[in-house]
Amino acid sequence: MLRWLGDQPGRVAGWFVRQASLPADATLPDDTLAELVARSPRANGYLSLEPGLHRYTGRDGAVTWAAGRRTAFAVGGLHVNGDLGTLASDFRESLRGHGFRRALVFPVAEDERAGLVAAGFESLMVGVEAFVDAADFTLAGKRFADLRQMTNRAANRHKVTVGERTASAMQEAREVYPQWLAERQVGHRMRLLIGTPSFDRPFARRYFVASVGDEPVAFVTLTPGWGGDAWGVDVMARAPSAPAGAMELLLTRAMQTLFSEGIARVSLGACPMADAGIQPTGRDRRVLRWLFRWLYRSRLGNRFFPFRSLTAFKSKFAPRWEPVYIGGWPSIGPWSLYVGCRMWGLFGPPRLRSSAETSSVTQAPPIERLPHHDPGPAES
């Protein structure tokens, strides 16, 4: 009922807002996009490879995005192969020419904000991202006491084992994913923030599985970013039967594997509304900052989304926190944030216009093909 009520303002507004026309999707082969995405300085760029997204390309990079009525939501950030400001400006003008009134970009890193501002976008800190650095990660010491206790419980008491598998070897583990979705607080997938396991289109994804005996009880998918120097956790799925500590052990073993291969860091992903004591830089909105803190701390806010429990779980890994921003054109305000939350599914399964609705496909300026980078053993 609470989510239904939260969805009503958007439904009512939709009665009075005509849909913008959809630009024709640019031709961009999946393999080329996968190379560009893996070079992006972010952990969740692989969201751009999810089916059903629109694709925009220019000589300065590519954007994949979802369409509401007159709002575009750039998914997985901007994938730059030139100048970020030029890419953002060209994307904005393409949307404007088809009747879109608003564009949102998530995530935006600290060093990307200047380029967005130059392109007419505002930015606002909306959470923090947890990074685990190879040089600092250990199970010893007071900082890792909780993590050490949970991993020992899973390994010693419940006999949980962890191994890496190729996508084609994930048949039994696939059943964990629908079980996890059914048990989630929101009851559905947050489409524009969390990807799918993509067993049939893995590209360079890596899969790690926790098992009790022969039964898979949890798995994680990891995706490359930063040119393969760092990786990010995307899907973390666990079955209701998973024993305590299984996910902690699974993530620990997966990160230890990557670190042993020379990977510098792993992102555990963003924690929306959290600030970890970080003060936003540049222009900020006091009223919105107060709202974020209230949503994060209040019982009502955590009925919409497990803000605090997500932060508490990632804090076990003693991560380094960095700010995460959302960009918005022409501005970022309460309504644009509400529309964005509605599009990614905070108030129920999102209703988005698929790329299949695009009636024609146009050739876009070519993106220079990137040199091949082997991010590690994976099925392609």
N, C-alpha and C positions, 0 to 999 in steps of 0.2 A: 504493500500500500504506500509506503514512504517513497519508493522509487516512482511509482505511478504518479503521485502528487508532484514530485520533482520534474517529471516529464511534461506536465500539462502546459506550462508557459510556452515551451517550444512548439507543442502541438497547436496551440491557439494561434501563435504567431505565424505558423505555417499556412493558416487559412488566408492570410492577408499578403503573403509574400510569394510572388511568382518565381518559378524556377528559372535560373539562368540557363542559357544554352551551353552545351558541353563542347569545348574545343576538340578538334580531332586529335586523337592520340598519335604521337610521333612514333615512327618505327625505331625500335631500339631492341636489338637481340638480347635475350636473357643473359647470355654469357658475357656480353659487353657490359651490361648493367651490373652483373655480379662482380666484375673486375673493378668497376668504378666504385661500387658500394664498399668493397673491401679496403679501398684506399681512403675512405672517408674517416675523419678523426672522431669516430663515435662507435659505441658498442652495438647499437640497435639499428644500424643502417640496413641490415638484412630485411627489415620490415618492408623495404622497397620492393622486395622480390615476391611479396604476397600477391596472389592472384586477385584480379578485380580492380586494381588501382589504375588510375589514369597516369599517363607518362608524358612529360614535357621535356624536350631537350633543346639545348642551344650550344653554341661553340664553347661556352664557359661551364658546361656541366649538364646535369639532369635533375629533375624533380619528379617524384612520384607522389600522387595526391588523391585524396578522396573528396567527393563532392556532396554537399548538402544542397539546400535550395539556392542560396546565393553566397554560400560560404565554401571556400576551398581549404582543406587541411593537408599541408605538406607532411607526408609520412616518412619517418626515418631521416629527417633533416635534409639539407641541401647537399648534393654530391657535386663538388666543384672540381672542374678541370681547367680552371682559369681564374677569373675574378668573381668572388662571391657576390659583391654588390651588383655587378652587371647581370649575373644569373638571376638574382632576386628581383631586380628591376624589370628584366624582360619577362619573367614569369608573372609578375604583378600586372604588367600591361596586357599580356595575353588574357589574363582573367578579366581584367577591366573591360576589354573589348567584347567579351561575351556576356557581360551583365553581372558579373560577380561583384559583390559589395565588400567582401571581407576575405582575407587570407590569413591563415594561421600556420606557423612553422614550429615543429617540435621534433627533436630537441635542438636547442641552440647552446653552443658552448661559449664560454667567456670571450674567447678570442674571435668569435664570429659576430659578435654584437655590433662592432663598428661598421662592418660591411652591410649588415641589415639596416642599420640606422641611415646609412648613406643611400639606401634604396627606398627609404620612406617607411620603414617598419619601426614600431616600438618593440621593446623587449621587457620582460618581467620575470624575475626569479620565481619559480613555482615548485622548487624542491631541491634535493641534493642527490648526487650520484655517489655510490660506494665503489671505491677502487681498492683492490688488494695488490700491493706491490710485491714482486718476487723477493726483493732484498729484505723485506720486513716480515714476511709471513713465516710463522713458526707455531708449533703447538705448545711450546714451552713458555713459562712465565705467567704472571698474574693476568695480563691482558687477555690471554687465550684460555683462561681457566674454564669458563663456561663451554667453550667450543671443545676443549679437550675432554671434558666430562661427557658431553653428548656423543662425541665420536667414539670414545671408549665404550660407552654403553651400547651403542649400535654394533660395534665390531666384536666386543667380548661377550656381552650378555645375549644379544639377539643374533649373532653370527651373520651380520650383514656383510656382503662382499660387493665390491665395485669393479666394473670393467668397462672398457670402451668397446663400442660395437659400430659397425657400418650401418647405414640406413637399411640395407637389404636384410640385415640380421636382427631387425627390431620387431619382428612379427609379434612375439608374445608381449613385448613391452608396450605395443600400441594400445592394448586394452587399458593401460593405466591412464591414458589421456582423457577419455570420456568419463572415467570414474572421478578424476580430479575435477573436471568441469562441473560435474553434478554436485560435488561437495563444496565448491567455492562459495564464498559469501555473496558474490554478485550473481552467481548462477549462470554466467555466460562469459564469453571471451571478450576482453577489452581490445577490440579490433585494431585500433590505431596505435596501441601502446605495447601489445604483446603479440608476437607472431604465432604461427602454428608449427608443429614439429616438422612438417614438410618432408615426410619420409620419401615421397615420390619425386621430390625436386630438391634434393639436399644441397646441391652446389658444394661449398666447402664446409658446411656444418659438421660439427662433431657431436657424437652422442655418447653419453656415459650413463650406465644403468646400475642401480643398486638392487641386489637380489637377496632373498632369504632362501637358501637352498637353490632350487631351480625356478623359483617364482620371482619375477620382477616386481618390485614394490615402488620404484621411483625412477625417474630419469630426468636428465637435464640436456638441453641443446645449447651449444656454444657457437658463436659466430665471429668471424674475423673483422677487425677494424684496424685503423691506423697502419694500413699497409701490411698487416700481419704481425706487427710488433706487439699488439695487444688484442685480447679477445673479450667477448661479452657474453654473459649468461642471458638467454632469452626465455625459453620455456622451462619452468621448474614444476614438474608434475609428480604427485605422489598418490598412491592408492590409499583408501581408508585403512587398509591392513598394514600399512607401513609402520614399523616400530619406531619408538622415540629415538631420535638421533640419526635416522636413515638419511635425511636430506643433508644434514650437516656433514656426515661422513662422505656422502656422494660429492658434494661441492669441494670438500677438502681434497679428496683424491683426484678429482678432475683438475683442480688448480695445481696440485703438486705435479701432475703429469705435464701440464703446459709449462710450468716453470722449469722442469727438468730439460725441456727442449729449447730453453733460451728465451721464452716469452717473458716480456718485462712486467706486464700487469694484466689483471683480469678485472673487468667491471661486473659488479653484481647487479647493476641496473639502478634506476632512479627510485627515490622514495618521495612521492608527491606530498606537497605541503610541509615537509620537514625542512628545517634549516640548519640543524647540527651546530648552532651557534654562529653560523656564517652571516655576516652583514652584507646585504645586497649592495653592489656598486652602481654608480650612475643614478639615473632617475628612478624613483620608486613611488609606489602608491600606498600611503599609510592605511587607507581604509581597506584596500585589498590585502595588505600585509596582516592587518588585524583579522580579517575574515579567514585567511589561510591558517593562522594560528588557532583560531576558534575551531575550524574544521578538524585540524590535527588533534587538538586536545579534547574536544567534546565527545561525549558518548553518541550524540546524534550524528556527528560527522563520521564517526567510525562505524556507524551502521550502514552508511553508503559505501565505504571502502575501508579496509583494514590499515589505515595510515600508520598507527603506532605499532601494531604487531609486525608489520613489514620492516619498519626501521629497527625494531628490537631484534628481529631475526638476523638482519644483515650486520648489526652492531657486534654480534658474536665473533665476526671475523676481524675485528679491530681495523676497519677500513680507513682509508684516507677519503674525506668527503670533499666533493667539489660542487659548486652551484650549477643548477640546471635552469635554463631559461626557456620561455616560449616567446616567439616573435609574432607580431600581429600588424597587419595593415588594414585600415589606416591608423588604428590605435589598438591598445589593449585596455579593456574595461570590463566591468562586471558582466555585461551581456555577451561580449565576445568570448569570455571565459566560459560562461554557461553554455553557449552554443558548442564550443570545443569539447567540453565535458560530455555533452549530449551526443556528439558525433562519435566519441570514443567509447561510449557505452556506460557512463556512470549511472544513468537512470533507466537502463534496460537495453536490450539488444539494439545496436544502432541500425538505423535505416538509411543506407547510403546508396547513391546512384552509381552503379557498376560501370566499368569501362566498356562492357558489352553494349551499353546504350549509345556509344559513339558510333555514328553512322558511317563515317569514312576515316581513312587514315592518310595522313600527309607525311611527306618526307621532311625531316628536320635537318638543320645543319649538322654535319657529322661531328661526332665526338672522337677525338684522337684516341686510337686504341692504346691501352696501357700495356706496359711490359708485363709478361707473365710473372706472377708471384705464387709460389707454392706454399700455402699456409699450413701444411702439415698433412698427415694421413687422413684422408676423407674420401668418400665415394662421390664421384662427379657424374 
